Amino acid sequence: MTSHQPRVVVVGAGILGVAMARELALRGARVTLLDREQPGSGATGVAFAWLTNQTHFRNAHGLPDADARHYFGLHRLALGAWRRLQRASADDLGVRWHGTVQLTSADGPDRDLLERDLRRRLAWGSPSHRIDADTAARLLPEAVIPPDTIGFHTADEGSVDPNAALAALMRAVERLGVEFRSHTEVLAVDGTTVVTAPGSIDAEHVVITSGADSPALLAPLGITAPLTESSGSIVHLAPMHRILDPVLLSFDVHAIQRPDGRLVIARHYSGSTVGDPDGLDSTQLLAEAAALLPALRDAEIEKTTTGRRIVPGDGLPIIGHSPVSPGVHSITTNAGITLAPILAQLMTTEILDGATVDLLTPYRDTRFAR
């Protein structure tokens, strides 16, 4: 007797949608993955891609400690899910586990934020520890560290090349038999029928992970997903020799070096602001980064990208299940890179097993109705 294979359509081929398609296919579902352009053409392709368990979250400054602690715990689980995904992957995901070094000056404007972040991390079980300028210099041998520097090191964090990870996951879903349709814009979701310009697709379940496009699709289905306008700019440098292992968050310059030698530098990716200032001067940012990392003085700027961040109204993920079309589900989140593997696992449990995962309770879209 052949077991039933539910038909599922996943809308949106960013890293969250592709991770969702993989998890569903591993569980035996027949999956069709749709994107109006190509994989990663939205927020994923312009992500900084720091794998983090930070305690301050974009647009969530008034978040009570209990809620922040719960969300922090979800991030900790996500780091474990990334490690499992890395072990299971037949291809290199572009993941590097060298921790994060977060720095500021002893009298800098970010000192209080840094100290509060560290206190929370220590209380909530993060393997973070305070460091001084000498320790920072040992962790960052290519950096010039001012003597008044303070900060902390978090050993279990890392980074991922989002394009490499997405390409590896796309190969994985293809091997699992997932049907991918690019350049397929979803016009509407009617019940569990997905309406596209080429034609309609009937399914038992629909999962919408289409980022900034999600609210318009979700509203007729009774799912509320308010987003805050937020954009992020990243300066991408040409490949160079290895100068940076940990993720570096220093003052207003944040940097990651990808496995292929490319560095990405940015501002404000630590969750302390909603959006970047308008008109990022990439040359000026590179000059500031080179003051900290002198090897960047001769670096070449390949490109600067600006993309819309997916920032829910209260900063927390939005997990939706349609009250009018019970087979329709959605995930809308700012931390899509970090959370993709764990949310894919938990949502697959809810969809295919009909369970209610308690861990997702604080993130239901129904909180906005209240």
C-alpha contacts under 8 A as a table, 3 or more apart, distances in Angstrom:
res1	aa1	res2	aa2	distance
5	Q	28	G	5.91
5	Q	29	A	5.00
5	Q	30	R	6.11
6	P	28	G	7.76
6	P	29	A	5.04
6	P	30	R	6.05
6	P	203	A	7.83
6	P	204	E	6.30
6	P	205	H	7.76
7	R	29	A	6.00
7	R	30	R	4.80
7	R	31	V	6.02
7	R	32	T	7.96
7	R	203	A	5.01
7	R	204	E	5.42
7	R	205	H	6.62
8	V	29	A	6.68
8	V	30	R	6.11
8	V	31	V	4.90
8	V	32	T	6.41
8	V	203	A	5.54
8	V	204	E	6.02
8	V	205	H	4.78
8	V	206	V	5.63
8	V	207	V	7.47
9	V	31	V	5.73
9	V	32	T	4.79
9	V	33	L	5.92
9	V	34	L	7.48
9	V	194	V	7.81
9	V	203	A	6.47
9	V	205	H	6.48
9	V	206	V	4.81
9	V	207	V	6.27
10	V	13	A	7.91
10	V	17	G	6.39
10	V	20	M	7.57
10	V	21	A	6.58
10	V	31	V	7.22
10	V	32	T	6.23
10	V	33	L	4.84
10	V	34	L	6.25
10	V	206	V	5.88
10	V	207	V	4.73
10	V	208	I	5.96
10	V	209	T	7.16
11	V	17	G	6.94
11	V	33	L	6.12
11	V	34	L	5.00
11	V	35	D	6.33
11	V	186	V	7.65
11	V	206	V	7.50
11	V	207	V	6.15
11	V	208	I	4.79
11	V	209	T	5.74
11	V	210	S	6.04
12	G	17	G	5.46
12	G	18	V	7.87
12	G	33	L	7.11
12	G	34	L	5.71
12	G	35	D	4.87
12	G	36	R	7.61
12	G	39	P	7.99
12	G	208	I	6.69
12	G	209	T	5.16
12	G	210	S	4.38
12	G	211	G	7.66
13	A	16	L	7.29
13	A	17	G	4.91
13	A	18	V	5.39
13	A	33	L	6.78
13	A	34	L	6.45
13	A	35	D	5.42
13	A	38	Q	7.34
13	A	39	P	4.84
13	A	40	G	6.29
13	A	209	T	7.75
13	A	210	S	7.53
14	G	17	G	5.33
14	G	18	V	6.16
14	G	39	P	5.74
14	G	40	G	4.63
14	G	41	S	7.26
14	G	42	G	6.74
14	G	43	A	7.29
14	G	44	T	5.58
14	G	45	G	7.98
14	G	166	L	7.56
14	G	209	T	7.72
14	G	210	S	7.55
15	I	18	V	5.18
15	I	19	A	5.94
15	I	40	G	6.82
15	I	44	T	6.22
15	I	162	P	7.65
15	I	165	A	7.87
15	I	166	L	5.81
15	I	336	G	7.21
15	I	337	I	6.60
15	I	340	A	6.59
16	L	19	A	5.19
16	L	20	M	6.09
16	L	209	T	6.71
16	L	336	G	5.98
16	L	337	I	7.11
16	L	339	L	7.88
16	L	340	A	4.66
16	L	341	P	7.47
16	L	344	A	7.20
17	G	20	M	4.95
17	G	21	A	6.15
17	G	33	L	7.78
17	G	208	I	7.87
17	G	209	T	5.52
17	G	210	S	7.73
18	V	21	A	4.98
18	V	22	R	6.18
18	V	33	L	7.61
18	V	166	L	7.45
18	V	169	L	6.63
18	V	170	M	6.75
18	V	173	V	7.55
19	A	22	R	5.11
19	A	23	E	6.23
19	A	169	L	6.99
19	A	340	A	6.22
19	A	341	P	6.00
19	A	344	A	5.96
20	M	23	E	5.24
20	M	24	L	6.16
20	M	340	A	7.70
20	M	341	P	7.69
20	M	343	L	7.91
20	M	344	A	4.55
20	M	345	Q	7.51
20	M	347	M	7.99
20	M	348	T	7.38
21	A	24	L	5.24
21	A	25	A	6.05
21	A	31	V	6.38
21	A	32	T	7.82
21	A	33	L	6.83
21	A	173	V	6.86
21	A	178	V	7.25
22	R	25	A	5.16
22	R	26	L	6.10
22	R	169	L	7.49
22	R	172	A	7.12
22	R	173	V	5.28
22	R	176	L	7.51
22	R	178	V	7.88
23	E	26	L	5.14
23	E	27	R	6.48
23	E	344	A	6.24
23	E	345	Q	6.31
23	E	348	T	6.68
24	L	27	R	5.18
24	L	28	G	6.63
24	L	29	A	5.49
24	L	30	R	7.93
24	L	31	V	7.16
24	L	348	T	5.96
25	A	28	G	5.03
25	A	29	A	4.87
25	A	30	R	6.34
25	A	31	V	6.29
25	A	173	V	7.42
25	A	176	L	6.29
25	A	177	G	7.60
25	A	178	V	6.90
26	L	29	A	7.36
26	L	176	L	7.17
30	R	177	G	7.74
30	R	178	V	6.84
31	V	177	G	7.80
31	V	178	V	5.11
31	V	179	E	6.36
32	T	178	V	5.79
32	T	179	E	4.68
32	T	180	F	5.87
32	T	181	R	7.53
33	L	178	V	6.98
33	L	179	E	6.07
33	L	180	F	4.73
33	L	181	R	6.25
34	L	180	F	6.00
34	L	181	R	5.01
34	L	182	S	6.04
34	L	183	H	7.96
34	L	184	T	6.20
34	L	185	E	7.78
35	D	38	Q	6.19
35	D	39	P	6.85
35	D	181	R	6.56
35	D	182	S	5.06
35	D	183	H	5.96
35	D	184	T	5.57
35	D	185	E	6.54
36	R	182	S	6.03
36	R	183	H	4.26
36	R	184	T	4.41
36	R	185	E	4.26
36	R	186	V	7.20
37	E	41	S	6.42
37	E	182	S	5.61
37	E	183	H	4.37
37	E	184	T	6.97
37	E	185	E	7.88
38	Q	41	S	5.60
38	Q	182	S	5.55
38	Q	183	H	6.65
39	P	166	L	7.42
39	P	182	S	7.72
40	G	43	A	6.98
40	G	44	T	5.02
40	G	45	G	4.78
40	G	163	N	7.15
40	G	166	L	7.08
41	S	44	T	6.94
41	S	45	G	5.69
42	G	45	G	6.01
42	G	46	V	7.37
42	G	211	G	7.64
42	G	307	G	7.49
42	G	308	R	7.99
43	A	46	V	5.55
43	A	47	A	6.15
43	A	211	G	7.41
43	A	307	G	6.22
43	A	308	R	6.39
43	A	309	R	6.26
43	A	310	I	7.34
44	T	47	A	5.23
44	T	162	P	6.43
44	T	163	N	7.69
44	T	336	G	7.85
44	T	337	I	7.20
45	G	162	P	6.56
45	G	163	N	6.28
46	V	233	S	7.98
46	V	234	I	7.33
46	V	305	T	6.36
46	V	306	T	6.93
46	V	307	G	6.02
47	A	162	P	6.97
47	A	337	I	7.78
48	F	234	I	7.14
48	F	256	I	7.89
48	F	264	V	7.26
48	F	266	A	7.82
48	F	269	Y	7.59
49	A	159	S	5.77
49	A	160	V	5.62
49	A	161	D	6.76
49	A	162	P	6.37
49	A	337	I	6.04
49	A	338	T	7.39
50	W	157	E	7.91
50	W	158	G	6.22
50	W	159	S	4.51
50	W	160	V	6.71
50	W	247	V	7.24
50	W	256	I	7.95
50	W	337	I	7.82
50	W	338	T	7.22
51	L	79	L	6.89
51	L	157	E	5.72
51	L	158	G	5.00
51	L	159	S	4.97
51	L	160	V	7.06
51	L	337	I	7.30
51	L	338	T	5.06
52	T	75	H	6.80
52	T	76	R	7.88
52	T	79	L	7.38
52	T	157	E	5.39
52	T	158	G	6.86
52	T	338	T	6.67
53	N	72	F	5.75
53	N	73	G	7.70
53	N	75	H	4.90
53	N	76	R	5.58
53	N	79	L	7.76
53	N	126	S	7.90
53	N	157	E	7.23
54	Q	57	F	7.36
54	Q	72	F	6.55
54	Q	75	H	7.81
54	Q	117	D	7.52
54	Q	121	R	7.61
54	Q	270	S	7.74
55	T	68	A	6.55
55	T	69	R	7.37
55	T	72	F	5.89
55	T	117	D	5.92
55	T	120	R	6.73
55	T	121	R	6.82
56	H	60	A	7.39
56	H	61	H	7.31
56	H	68	A	7.62
56	H	117	D	6.95
56	H	270	S	7.47
56	H	271	G	5.57
56	H	272	S	6.66
57	F	60	A	5.39
57	F	61	H	7.11
57	F	270	S	7.75
57	F	271	G	4.62
57	F	272	S	6.89
57	F	315	G	6.43
57	F	316	L	7.95
58	R	61	H	7.37
58	R	270	S	7.98
58	R	271	G	4.28
58	R	272	S	6.02
58	R	273	T	5.96
58	R	274	V	5.42
58	R	311	V	7.30
58	R	315	G	5.65
58	R	334	N	7.92
59	N	271	G	7.71
59	N	272	S	7.99
59	N	273	T	6.99
59	N	274	V	5.54
59	N	311	V	7.25
59	N	312	P	7.85
59	N	313	G	7.17
59	N	314	D	6.02
59	N	315	G	4.76
60	A	63	L	5.33
60	A	314	D	5.50
60	A	315	G	4.72
60	A	316	L	7.28
63	L	67	D	6.38
63	L	68	A	6.16
64	P	67	D	5.43
64	P	68	A	6.23
65	D	68	A	4.98
65	D	69	R	5.94
66	A	69	R	5.12
66	A	70	H	6.29
67	D	70	H	5.09
67	D	71	Y	6.26
67	D	362	P	7.83
68	A	71	Y	5.14
68	A	72	F	6.01
69	R	72	F	4.92
69	R	73	G	6.17
69	R	124	W	6.93
70	H	73	G	5.05
70	H	74	L	6.41
71	Y	74	L	4.99
71	Y	75	H	6.42
71	Y	316	L	7.77
72	F	75	H	5.11
72	F	76	R	6.36
73	G	76	R	4.96
73	G	77	L	6.33
74	L	77	L	5.14
74	L	78	A	6.19
74	L	339	L	7.92
75	H	78	A	4.79
75	H	79	L	6.42
75	H	338	T	7.11
75	H	339	L	6.62
76	R	79	L	5.33
76	R	80	G	6.81
77	L	80	G	5.21
77	L	81	A	6.29
77	L	342	I	6.92
78	A	81	A	4.86
78	A	82	W	6.20
78	A	338	T	6.31
78	A	339	L	5.40
78	A	340	A	7.68
78	A	341	P	6.60
78	A	342	I	5.10
79	L	82	W	5.14
79	L	83	R	6.45
79	L	156	D	7.90
79	L	157	E	7.33
79	L	338	T	7.17
80	G	83	R	5.10
80	G	84	R	6.32
81	A	84	R	5.08
81	A	85	L	6.09
81	A	341	P	5.68
81	A	342	I	5.60
82	W	85	L	4.97
82	W	86	Q	6.03
82	W	338	T	7.92
82	W	341	P	6.22
82	W	342	I	7.88
83	R	86	Q	4.99
83	R	87	R	6.28
84	R	87	R	5.14
84	R	88	A	6.20
85	L	88	A	5.10
85	L	89	S	5.99
85	L	341	P	7.33
86	Q	89	S	5.27
86	Q	92	D	7.67
86	Q	93	L	6.64
86	Q	95	V	7.65
89	S	92	D	7.13
89	S	93	L	7.52
89	S	168	A	7.87
89	S	172	A	7.71
90	A	172	A	7.79
91	D	168	A	5.67
92	D	95	V	7.69
92	D	164	A	7.52
92	D	165	A	7.38
92	D	168	A	6.74
93	L	160	V	7.25
93	L	161	D	7.34
93	L	164	A	5.70
93	L	165	A	4.18
93	L	166	L	7.71
93	L	168	A	5.96
93	L	169	L	7.87
94	G	160	V	5.28
94	G	161	D	4.99
94	G	162	P	7.58
94	G	164	A	5.61
94	G	165	A	5.86
94	G	258	R	7.50
94	G	259	P	6.25
95	V	158	G	7.22
95	V	159	S	5.75
95	V	160	V	4.22
95	V	161	D	6.53
95	V	165	A	7.74
95	V	259	P	7.87
96	R	158	G	5.54
96	R	159	S	5.49
96	R	160	V	6.29
96	R	259	P	7.48
97	W	156	D	6.84
97	W	157	E	6.16
97	W	158	G	4.32
97	W	159	S	6.73
97	W	246	P	7.77
98	H	155	A	6.71
98	H	156	D	7.38
98	H	157	E	6.78
98	H	158	G	5.58
98	H	245	D	5.81
98	H	246	P	4.71
98	H	247	V	7.32
99	G	153	H	6.97
99	G	154	T	5.36
99	G	155	A	4.23
99	G	156	D	5.36
99	G	157	E	4.35
99	G	158	G	5.10
99	G	246	P	5.07
99	G	247	V	6.37
100	T	153	H	5.66
100	T	154	T	5.21
100	T	155	A	6.60
100	T	157	E	5.93
100	T	158	G	6.69
100	T	246	P	5.07
100	T	247	V	4.51
100	T	248	L	6.00
100	T	249	L	7.54
101	V	136	A	7.54
101	V	139	L	7.95
101	V	151	G	7.31
101	V	152	F	5.99
101	V	153	H	4.61
101	V	154	T	6.64
101	V	246	P	6.34
101	V	247	V	6.14
101	V	248	L	5.13
101	V	249	L	6.23
101	V	250	S	7.95
102	Q	114	L	7.99
102	Q	151	G	5.44
102	Q	152	F	5.54
102	Q	153	H	6.44
102	Q	248	L	6.11
102	Q	249	L	4.65
102	Q	250	S	5.81
103	L	114	L	7.96
103	L	149	T	6.61
103	L	150	I	5.75
103	L	151	G	4.26
103	L	152	F	6.75
103	L	248	L	7.97
103	L	249	L	6.19
103	L	250	S	4.67
103	L	251	F	6.46
104	T	108	G	6.23
104	T	110	D	6.56
104	T	111	R	6.34
104	T	114	L	7.70
104	T	149	T	5.75
104	T	150	I	5.67
104	T	151	G	6.14
104	T	250	S	5.87
104	T	251	F	5.19
105	S	108	G	4.76
105	S	111	R	6.95
105	S	146	P	7.99
105	S	148	D	5.62
105	S	149	T	4.48
105	S	150	I	5.78
105	S	251	F	7.65
106	A	111	R	6.49
106	A	148	D	5.60
106	A	149	T	5.89
106	A	150	I	5.83
107	D	111	R	6.70
108	G	111	R	5.49
109	P	112	D	7.37
110	D	113	L	5.28
110	D	114	L	6.11
110	D	251	F	7.43
111	R	114	L	5.10
111	R	115	E	6.10
112	D	115	E	5.11
112	D	116	R	6.10
113	L	116	R	5.18
113	L	117	D	6.06
114	L	117	D	5.04
114	L	118	L	6.18
114	L	151	G	7.21
115	E	118	L	5.14
115	E	119	R	6.21
116	R	119	R	5.14
116	R	120	R	6.25
117	D	120	R	5.29
117	D	121	R	6.18
118	L	121	R	5.03
118	L	122	L	6.15
118	L	128	S	7.25
118	L	129	H	7.71
118	L	130	R	7.69
118	L	152	F	7.19
119	R	122	L	5.31
119	R	123	A	6.15
120	R	123	A	5.09
120	R	124	W	5.90
121	R	124	W	5.14
121	R	125	G	6.12
121	R	126	S	4.97
121	R	127	P	7.75
121	R	128	S	6.64
122	L	125	G	5.46
122	L	126	S	5.59
122	L	127	P	7.25
122	L	128	S	6.50
122	L	129	H	7.72
123	A	126	S	7.69
126	S	154	T	7.35
127	P	154	T	5.75
127	P	155	A	6.13
127	P	156	D	6.85
128	S	152	F	6.46
128	S	153	H	5.42
128	S	154	T	4.16
128	S	155	A	6.55
129	H	152	F	5.33
129	H	153	H	5.57
129	H	154	T	6.69
130	R	150	I	7.77
130	R	151	G	5.87
130	R	152	F	4.22
130	R	153	H	6.57
131	I	134	D	7.89
131	I	135	T	5.67
131	I	136	A	6.38
131	I	150	I	6.27
131	I	151	G	5.34
131	I	152	F	4.96
131	I	153	H	6.71
132	D	135	T	5.43
132	D	136	A	6.15
132	D	149	T	6.32
132	D	150	I	5.01
132	D	151	G	6.46
132	D	152	F	7.96
133	A	136	A	5.02
133	A	137	A	6.13
133	A	145	I	6.19
133	A	146	P	6.83
133	A	147	P	5.59
133	A	148	D	6.81
133	A	149	T	5.07
133	A	150	I	6.22
134	D	137	A	5.12
134	D	138	R	6.48
134	D	147	P	7.92
135	T	138	R	5.09
135	T	139	L	6.33
136	A	139	L	5.11
136	A	140	L	5.97
136	A	145	I	7.13
136	A	151	G	7.93
137	A	140	L	4.96
137	A	141	P	5.44
137	A	142	E	7.98
137	A	143	A	6.67
137	A	144	V	7.34
137	A	145	I	6.07
138	R	141	P	5.44
139	L	246	P	7.80
140	L	143	A	5.44
140	L	244	L	6.81
140	L	245	D	7.72
140	L	246	P	7.80
142	E	243	I	5.86
142	E	244	L	7.24
142	E	293	L	6.09
142	E	294	P	7.39
142	E	295	A	7.40
143	A	292	L	5.41
143	A	293	L	4.63
143	A	294	P	6.93
144	V	291	A	7.39
144	V	292	L	5.14
144	V	293	L	6.37
144	V	294	P	7.48
145	I	149	T	6.78
145	I	292	L	7.00
146	P	149	T	5.60
154	T	157	E	6.26
158	G	246	P	7.12
158	G	247	V	6.65
159	S	247	V	6.99
159	S	256	I	7.41
160	V	165	A	7.06
160	V	258	R	7.33
161	D	164	A	5.36
161	D	165	A	6.13
161	D	258	R	6.00
161	D	259	P	7.43
162	P	165	A	5.10
162	P	166	L	5.96
162	P	337	I	7.54
163	N	166	L	5.08
163	N	167	A	6.09
164	A	167	A	5.18
164	A	168	A	6.20
165	A	168	A	5.15
165	A	169	L	6.12
166	L	169	L	5.07
166	L	170	M	6.03
167	A	170	M	5.09
167	A	171	R	6.35
168	A	171	R	5.19
168	A	172	A	6.30
169	L	172	A	4.83
169	L	173	V	6.22
170	M	173	V	5.21
170	M	174	E	6.18
171	R	174	E	5.14
171	R	175	R	6.30
172	A	175	R	5.19
172	A	176	L	6.37
173	V	176	L	4.88
173	V	177	G	6.38
173	V	178	V	5.33
174	E	177	G	5.17
174	E	178	V	5.33
174	E	179	E	7.12
174	E	180	F	7.89
175	R	178	V	7.52
181	R	184	T	6.22
184	T	196	T	6.62
184	T	197	A	7.25
184	T	198	P	7.59
185	E	196	T	5.80
185	E	197	A	6.75
186	V	189	V	7.62
186	V	194	V	6.83
186	V	195	V	5.88
186	V	196	T	4.63
186	V	197	A	7.31
187	L	194	V	7.85
187	L	195	V	5.53
187	L	196	T	5.32
187	L	197	A	7.04
187	L	217	L	7.93
188	A	194	V	6.26
188	A	195	V	5.18
188	A	196	T	7.24
188	A	217	L	6.16
189	V	192	T	6.49
189	V	193	T	5.73
189	V	194	V	4.62
189	V	195	V	5.89
189	V	217	L	6.92
189	V	221	L	7.84
190	D	193	T	5.07
190	D	194	V	6.35
190	D	195	V	7.20
191	G	324	V	7.76
191	G	325	S	5.02
191	G	327	G	7.47
191	G	328	V	7.44
192	T	202	D	6.29
192	T	203	A	5.60
192	T	204	E	6.11
192	T	205	H	6.04
192	T	206	V	6.03
192	T	325	S	6.88
192	T	327	G	6.10
192	T	328	V	6.40
193	T	200	S	6.44
193	T	201	I	5.54
193	T	202	D	4.48
193	T	203	A	6.14
194	V	200	S	5.51
194	V	201	I	5.09
194	V	202	D	6.44
194	V	203	A	7.85
194	V	206	V	7.77
195	V	199	G	6.29
195	V	200	S	4.44
195	V	201	I	6.55
196	T	199	G	5.18
196	T	200	S	5.68
196	T	201	I	7.83
197	A	200	S	7.91
203	A	206	V	6.83
204	E	327	G	6.18
205	H	327	G	4.53
205	H	328	V	5.71
205	H	329	H	7.56
205	H	351	I	7.61
206	V	327	G	6.23
206	V	328	V	4.75
206	V	329	H	6.10
207	V	328	V	6.01
207	V	329	H	4.74
207	V	330	S	5.26
207	V	331	I	7.71
208	I	214	S	6.83
208	I	328	V	7.71
208	I	329	H	6.25
208	I	330	S	4.54
208	I	331	I	6.53
209	T	214	S	6.86
209	T	330	S	5.94
209	T	331	I	5.39
209	T	332	T	6.42
210	S	213	D	5.48
210	S	214	S	5.13
210	S	332	T	7.86
211	G	214	S	5.39
211	G	310	I	5.97
211	G	332	T	6.14
211	G	333	T	7.69
212	A	215	P	7.04
212	A	227	L	7.69
212	A	308	R	7.63
212	A	309	R	7.97
212	A	310	I	6.05
213	D	216	A	6.21
213	D	217	L	7.02
214	S	217	L	5.30
214	S	218	L	5.95
214	S	225	A	7.54
214	S	332	T	7.49
215	P	218	L	5.01
215	P	219	A	5.91
215	P	224	T	7.00
215	P	225	A	5.45
215	P	226	P	6.80
215	P	227	L	7.90
216	A	219	A	5.67
216	A	220	P	7.68
217	L	220	P	6.71
217	L	221	L	7.48
218	L	221	L	5.17
218	L	222	G	6.57
218	L	223	I	5.15
218	L	224	T	6.77
218	L	225	A	7.42
218	L	330	S	7.99
219	A	222	G	5.31
219	A	223	I	5.45
219	A	224	T	6.05
219	A	225	A	7.88
220	P	223	I	7.55
221	L	322	S	5.63
221	L	323	P	7.29
221	L	324	V	6.13
221	L	325	S	6.61
222	G	322	S	5.70
222	G	323	P	6.16
222	G	324	V	6.57
223	I	320	G	5.84
223	I	321	H	6.83
223	I	322	S	5.68
223	I	323	P	7.67
223	I	365	D	6.47
223	I	366	T	7.81
224	T	320	G	7.60
224	T	365	D	5.72
224	T	366	T	7.36
224	T	368	F	6.90
224	T	369	A	7.83
225	A	312	P	6.87
225	A	313	G	7.86
225	A	318	I	6.51
225	A	332	T	7.15
225	A	365	D	6.63
226	P	312	P	5.77
226	P	313	G	5.32
227	L	310	I	6.82
227	L	311	V	5.47
227	L	312	P	4.38
227	L	313	G	5.02
228	T	310	I	7.69
228	T	311	V	5.44
228	T	312	P	5.98
228	T	313	G	5.41
229	E	275	G	7.84
229	E	308	R	7.60
229	E	309	R	7.70
229	E	311	V	7.28
230	S	274	V	5.94
230	S	275	G	4.67
230	S	276	D	7.59
230	S	308	R	5.86
230	S	309	R	5.41
230	S	310	I	7.39
230	S	311	V	6.82
231	S	275	G	5.30
231	S	276	D	6.28
231	S	306	T	6.65
231	S	307	G	5.51
231	S	308	R	4.31
231	S	309	R	5.26
232	G	275	G	6.20
232	G	276	D	5.60
232	G	306	T	5.48
232	G	307	G	5.58
232	G	308	R	6.38
232	G	309	R	6.44
233	S	266	A	6.55
233	S	267	R	7.83
233	S	276	D	6.98
233	S	280	L	7.08
233	S	304	T	6.89
233	S	305	T	5.51
233	S	306	T	4.24
233	S	307	G	6.63
234	I	264	V	6.41
234	I	265	I	5.86
234	I	266	A	4.95
234	I	267	R	7.92
234	I	304	T	5.65
234	I	305	T	5.39
234	I	306	T	6.56
235	V	264	V	5.59
235	V	265	I	5.27
235	V	266	A	6.31
235	V	282	S	6.22
235	V	301	I	7.00
235	V	302	E	7.84
235	V	303	K	6.18
235	V	304	T	4.45
235	V	305	T	6.61
236	H	262	R	7.05
236	H	263	L	6.09
236	H	264	V	4.65
236	H	265	I	6.71
236	H	301	I	6.03
236	H	302	E	5.63
236	H	303	K	5.37
236	H	304	T	5.95
236	H	305	T	7.83
237	L	262	R	5.61
237	L	263	L	5.23
237	L	264	V	6.17
237	L	299	A	6.59
237	L	300	E	5.58
237	L	301	I	4.52
237	L	302	E	5.21
237	L	303	K	7.19
238	A	261	G	7.69
238	A	262	R	5.37
238	A	263	L	7.18
238	A	299	A	6.90
238	A	300	E	5.46
238	A	301	I	6.15
238	A	302	E	5.55
239	P	260	D	6.57
239	P	261	G	4.42
239	P	262	R	4.09
239	P	263	L	7.07
240	M	261	G	5.11
240	M	262	R	6.35
240	M	299	A	7.80
241	H	261	G	6.14
242	R	245	D	7.64
242	R	257	Q	7.69
242	R	261	G	6.22
243	I	257	Q	7.84
243	I	295	A	7.45
244	L	247	V	7.67
244	L	256	I	7.20
244	L	257	Q	6.00
245	D	256	I	7.86
245	D	257	Q	6.97
246	P	256	I	7.35
247	V	254	H	7.77
247	V	255	A	6.21
247	V	256	I	5.14
247	V	257	Q	7.74
248	L	254	H	5.55
248	L	255	A	5.14
248	L	256	I	6.49
249	L	252	D	7.59
249	L	253	V	6.30
249	L	254	H	4.41
249	L	255	A	6.58
249	L	270	S	7.50
250	S	253	V	5.35
250	S	254	H	5.94
251	F	254	H	7.85
252	D	267	R	5.44
252	D	268	H	6.62
253	V	265	I	6.77
253	V	266	A	5.99
253	V	267	R	5.35
253	V	268	H	7.83
253	V	285	L	7.39
253	V	288	E	7.21
253	V	289	A	6.13
254	H	265	I	5.50
254	H	266	A	5.18
254	H	267	R	5.71
254	H	268	H	7.44
254	H	269	Y	7.13
255	A	263	L	6.82
255	A	264	V	5.68
255	A	265	I	4.44
255	A	266	A	6.53
256	I	263	L	5.61
256	I	264	V	5.46
256	I	265	I	6.70
257	Q	261	G	6.03
257	Q	262	R	5.63
257	Q	263	L	4.16
257	Q	264	V	6.36
258	R	261	G	5.44
258	R	262	R	5.28
258	R	263	L	6.00
258	R	264	V	7.71
259	P	262	R	7.34
265	I	285	L	7.79
265	I	286	L	7.62
265	I	289	A	7.68
266	A	269	Y	7.18
266	A	285	L	7.62
267	R	276	D	7.11
268	H	271	G	6.75
268	H	272	S	6.56
268	H	273	T	6.21
268	H	275	G	7.75
268	H	276	D	6.76
269	Y	272	S	7.48
269	Y	273	T	7.88
270	S	273	T	7.86
271	G	274	V	7.26
273	T	276	D	7.50
274	V	311	V	7.89
276	D	280	L	7.82
277	P	280	L	6.65
280	L	285	L	7.94
281	D	284	Q	5.35
281	D	285	L	6.26
282	S	285	L	5.05
282	S	286	L	6.10
282	S	304	T	7.06
283	T	286	L	5.12
283	T	287	A	6.24
284	Q	287	A	5.02
284	Q	288	E	6.32
285	L	288	E	5.12
285	L	289	A	6.17
286	L	289	A	4.96
286	L	290	A	6.04
286	L	296	L	7.46
286	L	297	R	7.98
287	A	290	A	5.02
287	A	291	A	6.39
287	A	297	R	7.15
288	E	291	A	5.21
288	E	292	L	6.94
289	A	292	L	5.34
289	A	293	L	5.97
289	A	294	P	7.96
289	A	296	L	7.13
290	A	293	L	4.63
290	A	294	P	4.71
290	A	295	A	6.72
290	A	296	L	4.80
290	A	297	R	5.28
291	A	294	P	5.80
293	L	296	L	5.89
294	P	297	R	5.64
295	A	298	D	6.81
295	A	299	A	7.46
296	L	299	A	4.74
301	I	304	T	7.72
309	R	334	N	6.59
310	I	332	T	7.28
310	I	333	T	6.05
310	I	334	N	4.77
311	V	315	G	5.94
311	V	333	T	6.46
311	V	334	N	4.85
312	P	315	G	4.92
312	P	316	L	6.17
312	P	317	P	6.69
312	P	318	I	7.16
312	P	332	T	7.23
312	P	333	T	6.44
312	P	334	N	6.86
313	G	316	L	7.76
315	G	334	N	7.26
316	L	333	T	6.79
316	L	334	N	7.60
316	L	363	Y	6.67
317	P	331	I	7.21
317	P	332	T	5.76
317	P	333	T	4.36
317	P	334	N	6.94
317	P	335	A	7.92
317	P	363	Y	5.64
318	I	330	S	7.75
318	I	331	I	5.82
318	I	332	T	5.04
318	I	333	T	6.25
318	I	363	Y	5.19
318	I	364	R	5.71
318	I	365	D	5.34
319	I	329	H	7.53
319	I	330	S	5.78
319	I	331	I	4.94
319	I	332	T	6.69
319	I	360	L	7.36
319	I	363	Y	5.59
319	I	364	R	4.72
319	I	365	D	5.69
320	G	329	H	5.39
320	G	330	S	4.80
320	G	331	I	6.45
320	G	364	R	5.88
320	G	365	D	5.20
320	G	366	T	7.81
321	H	326	P	6.56
321	H	327	G	7.60
321	H	328	V	5.88
321	H	329	H	4.49
321	H	330	S	6.53
321	H	365	D	7.92
322	S	325	S	5.15
322	S	326	P	5.32
322	S	327	G	7.23
322	S	328	V	5.47
322	S	329	H	6.33
323	P	326	P	5.83
325	S	328	V	5.77
326	P	329	H	7.87
333	T	336	G	5.68
335	A	338	T	5.61
335	A	339	L	5.90
336	G	339	L	5.22
336	G	340	A	5.38
337	I	340	A	5.59
338	T	341	P	7.66
339	L	342	I	5.59
339	L	343	L	5.89
340	A	343	L	5.42
340	A	344	A	5.97
341	P	344	A	5.18
341	P	345	Q	6.28
342	I	345	Q	5.12
342	I	346	L	6.23
343	L	346	L	5.11
343	L	347	M	5.83
344	A	347	M	5.31
344	A	348	T	5.98
345	Q	348	T	5.29
345	Q	349	T	6.46
346	L	349	T	5.18
346	L	350	E	6.56
346	L	357	V	6.83
346	L	360	L	7.96
347	M	350	E	5.04
347	M	351	I	6.10
348	T	351	I	5.04
348	T	352	L	5.80
348	T	353	D	7.65
349	T	352	L	5.60
349	T	353	D	5.25
349	T	354	G	7.02
349	T	355	A	6.37
349	T	357	V	7.57
350	E	353	D	5.62
350	E	354	G	5.00
350	E	355	A	4.68
350	E	356	T	5.69
350	E	357	V	6.53
351	I	354	G	5.55
351	I	355	A	7.46
357	V	360	L	5.74
357	V	361	T	7.20
358	D	361	T	5.25
359	L	362	P	7.46
360	L	363	Y	5.53
360	L	364	R	6.85
361	T	364	R	5.78
362	P	367	R	7.99
363	Y	367	R	7.62
364	R	367	R	6.17
365	D	368	F	6.03
365	D	369	A	7.69
366	T	369	A	5.23
366	T	370	R	6.86
367	R	370	R	5.28
